[in-house]
Amino acid sequence: MPDDSSGTDQVLPHRYADLAQRLESQIHSGGLRAGDRLPSVRELAGQFQCSISTALRAYEHLEALGLIGSRPRSGYYVQAQAATRELPQAIALPQSQPSLISSDLVSTVIDTVSRPGLMPLSYATPAPEFLPAASLNRITRNLIKQQPAQALSYLMSPGLERLRQQIAARMNAAGVEAAAEDIVITNGALEAINLCVRMLTRPGDTLLMESPTYYSLLQVAEEHGLRVVEVANDPTRGVDPEEVRRLVRRHRIDAALLAQNFNNPTGSLMPDAAKRELVQILGSAGIPLIEDDVYGELGFNGQRATPLKSFDTDDRVLYCSSFSKTLSPGMRLGWVLSRRHRRELARRKFTASCAAASLPQLLVSRYLDGGGYERHLRGMRSALARSVARFADVVLREFPAGTSVTRPQGGFVLWVQLPDRIDAMELFAQAAQGGIAISPGTLFSAAGQYQHHIRLNCALPWTPKLEQALCSLGWLAARMLRKSAAAGA
Ligand SMILES: Cc1ncc(COP(=O)(O)O)c(C=O)c1O
């Protein structure tokens, strides 16, 4: 696992992130053009009056994003594709209320992509190489030896107290007021979200969701018989609070379910000022907000993204997250934080399944006590940033002209917009036949949109086989485009 901890002791995260952000803006505004040579690390440090390690870290960050590259003994240059990399266009949402996608479509895709042996570009799941597998395995063995009774018996809802204290401490550090007794441990974030949705709404009620959004959240709404009002998620800024204000005026909305830190699939990050405004708009309309923050720890600028919950002054945000994206999706360990609803949530969790599994709770608690989590997160963030940038470069190089990709600021999925003549469902089917699993865009919309989009999971170790799979996908897309052009001509 790559480790970026070298030399970080004199680097203030906000300083280098700030510097990287300024350079990035210059690249996108055309102030710095493809091929331009950048100042040396020493010159940059002089210009911005920062330490050499801060300047170096800013360059390393931009390099991981694929915006700049280094040449031996010659310095840093703006990458050829950096300035021209287009973002997928936001799609106009239908004015009428969407009827939800059928769960059948999700099941068909999941059945297909779960076949063994496929290149796993479909699920948003980090490969074990990105996870602290050795530490987790060692702790598990010790736990079973040292605490067999606890590891094998129930840890009733709301869950292990020490773990809830540790989560509360992490939430406090992220600017959220939290105490252990406000937290209920769940089977992953998805169960936390399910508990909140079912507690706050009745069938026939209306849920505000973003578009595109993670398909399991659409299924939660569908299975509970909810109507959905969609608000567009911009690939860079997330949801526009003004648009939410307009929708709140126009519809009777019973609850909102949003992920503003590295949304799945766009990777967008809502600016803090907009987060404050969003929480205020929903709060003053009395609409509870379920925050899904499973990717919040995985920002490429080295900082934890600010939770919406940190702007919540009257306890209307129900915060849901998990260790699925940072430690292990298979442990199914998540939580919900809500002082207002804690008793009801703990009761519902108990009714649903008594408790979350004991061993993962003890395991994560011991792992957090061991003190290696922050270091692991640092390494994981920069490894993911590099991987996402590499995926984006290969997609732009290998896919037909007219393809655009997002530039996520965290997380590990890439949202790819294909030329309009390419049907993503067809590409999905052909790719599966060729041994590659991808997610077609339609899954991420309540209204069957994104027919020309796909989502790629980038949390995989880079291998020749992986690069070959991306090249094959590009080749399939180009062939579909040629065929469709020939048929339409
Ligand atoms: C946006 C989002 N929310 C929730 C989940 C579910 O998380 P968990 O595996 O912890 O249930 C996922 C998993 O892919 C996700 O991408």
The ligand as an SDF file (V2000), in Angstrom:
LIG
                    3D

 16 16  0  0  0  0  0  0  0  0999 V2000
  -23.4030    6.5180   -1.7620 C   0  0  0  0  0  0  0  0  0  0  0  0
  -23.4660    5.2320   -1.0180 C   0  0  0  0  0  0  0  0  0  0  0  0
  -24.2490    5.1560    0.0540 N   0  0  0  0  0  0  0  0  0  0  0  0
  -24.3540    4.0280    0.7660 C   0  0  0  0  0  0  0  0  0  0  0  0
  -23.6710    2.8950    0.4070 C   0  0  0  0  0  0  0  0  0  0  0  0
  -23.8370    1.6490    1.2170 C   0  0  0  0  0  0  0  0  0  0  0  0
  -22.8160    1.5650    2.1760 O   0  0  0  0  0  0  0  0  0  0  0  0
  -22.6530    0.2900    3.0820 P   0  0  0  0  0  0  0  0  0  0  0  0
  -21.8920   -0.7240    2.2800 O   0  0  0  0  0  0  0  0  0  0  0  0
  -21.9130    0.7600    4.2800 O   0  0  0  0  0  0  0  0  0  0  0  0
  -24.0150   -0.2070    3.4490 O   0  0  0  0  0  0  0  0  0  0  0  0
  -22.8420    2.9130   -0.7160 C   0  0  0  0  0  0  0  0  0  0  0  0
  -22.1350    1.7020   -1.1620 C   0  0  0  0  0  0  0  0  0  0  0  0
  -21.7160    1.5770   -2.2970 O   0  0  0  0  0  0  0  0  0  0  0  0
  -22.7460    4.1150   -1.4520 C   0  0  0  0  0  0  0  0  0  0  0  0
  -21.9650    4.2150   -2.5330 O   0  0  0  0  0  0  0  0  0  0  0  0
  1  2  1  0
  2  3  1  0
  2 15  2  0
  3  4  2  0
  4  5  1  0
  5  6  1  0
  5 12  2  0
  6  7  1  0
  7  8  1  0
  8  9  2  0
  8 10  1  0
  8 11  1  0
 12 13  1  0
 12 15  1  0
 13 14  2  0
 15 16  1  0
M  END
$$$$
